[in-house]
Structures are given as C-alpha cells and as structure tokens.
C-alpha cells in the first residue's frame, strides 16, 4: 500500500469520525428543542383547557339564569293574561 493510499484512507476515517460526532450532537440538540416545544405546547393546551372549563361554567350559569327568567315570565303571563292559555292565541 502506497503512502498516498494510507493518507487517503486516514483522511476518510477522520472525516467520517468528525461527521459522526457532528451528527450526534445535532441530534441531541434537536431532541432537546423538540422536548422544549412539546412542553410549551402542553402548557398552552392546559391553559386553553382551563379557559374552556371557565367558559363552560359561565354558560351553565347563564343557562340557569335564563331558565329562571323564562319561568318568571310564564308566571307573569298567567297572572296578567289568565285566559291566553286556553284561547289558543
């Protein structure tokens, strides 16, 4: 084997080693970044879920309040217009 061939093979091995080291470092930082994004998205989703739970409670309270108002209106209609239920109007 000639001296040039040994240098060529040695250079190839060194370059392959450097490429391997660079790739493994990139993979680690990429995985860390993905983990950070996942944590951020999870946090945002939790906050949205809490907001939706709050809106559900508010809508439930509005629905209950409107039911009470409807009941009161029906009571007032029966008192003020007692014959309207039987007349079919």
Secondary structure, 3 states (H helix, E strand, C coil): CCHHHHHHHHHHHHHHHHHHHHHHHHHHHHHHHHHHHHHHHHHHHHHHHHHHHHHHHHHHHHHHHHHHHHHHHHHHHHHHCCCHHHHCC
